[in-house]
């Protein structure tokens, strides 16, 4: 099953965090590890996820994260054969 690393940038962490958390909870079974840092001077935050799931599930997670206004996400997909 594919592994992936997803980076999520929240431009306004306080405003976007609740909606991002809803998406992460929905896909919680895919998430193996999660790390987050924030920049208090600029109100932005960065979350990195290590996930395992089908390519379709990983893509759906990324798309839902990108649907949160002011949030961007990028994925590095690692096929484990």
LINBEL-V180661 format. One record per residue. RES is the residue in one small letter. OMEGA is omega in whole degrees, 0 to 359 (NA if undefined). Layout:
# LINBEL-V180661
res=[RES | RES]
omega=[OMEGA | OMEGA]
This chain:
# LINBEL-V180661
res=[x | x | x | x | x | x | x | x | x | x | x | x | x | x | x | x | x | x | x | x | x | x | x | x | x | x | x | x | x | x | x | x | x | x | x | x | x | x | x | x | x | x | x | x | x | x | x | x | x | x | x | x | x | x | x | x | x | x | x | x | x | x | x | x | x | x | x | x | x | x | x | x | x | x | x | x | x | x | x | x | x]
omega=[183 | 170 | 178 | 171 | 180 | 174 | 183 | 177 | 176 | 183 | 175 | 189 | 184 | 182 | 188 | 186 | 181 | 181 | 176 | 180 | 177 | 179 | 181 | 177 | 179 | 182 | 185 | 180 | 179 | 190 | 177 | 181 | 181 | 178 | 180 | 174 | 178 | 179 | 186 | 180 | 183 | 178 | 179 | 179 | 178 | 177 | 173 | 180 | 166 | 185 | 175 | 180 | 178 | 177 | 180 | 179 | 181 | 178 | 179 | 178 | 180 | 181 | 180 | 176 | 179 | 178 | 177 | 183 | 178 | 181 | 173 | 182 | 176 | 185 | 169 | 182 | 182 | 181 | 179 | 183 | NA]
